[in-house]
Amino acid sequence: MTGWGHNRLSGKARRASAGTSAPDIAAQQGRPYPRCTAYDAAAIAAQSVALGHVPLIDRNFRAQHEAKTECAEEVARMKFIHLPDPDDVLYDFRTMVERINGRLKDEFGGRFVRVRGAVKVKCHLMFGILALTVDQIFRVGPFTPAPA
């Protein structure tokens, strides 16, 4: 796996090197890993875009005080007109997807797949998705048929 995107099946961040990434270290220590400015490098963002991913990288202004002030003013203007930050919307969507992936792995057999072969693994995971979907439908509320 290469790149800095999001793996939809495992819910983990992909990394370019074979070493352990900062999100993996944070997960091993049991603490949440928020978006981080340590990944604010042009090479990382370019690799993510080249792989077709949307990078979620907070900007690190370092010594660019004018740019930091300009960004803060832009955020204030967006709040004034009640416009959400596009990065926050994407981040919230990704956390929703990660919750679904977590339920699939924890409650519906996605963590330990004891079959071999791509077709069998896909079938196993699709039955888990089906069960998760039915569970979500039942959680919405009682079924009431439409009046005839």
Buried (B, 14 or more C-beta within 10 A) or exposed (E): EEBBBBEEEBBBBBBBEEEEBEBBEBBEEEEEBEEBEEBBEEEBBEBBBEBEBEBBBBEEBEEEEEEBEEEEEEEEEEEEEEEEEEBEEEBEEBEEEBEBBEBBBEEBBBEEEEEEEEEEBEEBBEEBEEBBEEEEEEEEEEEEEEEE
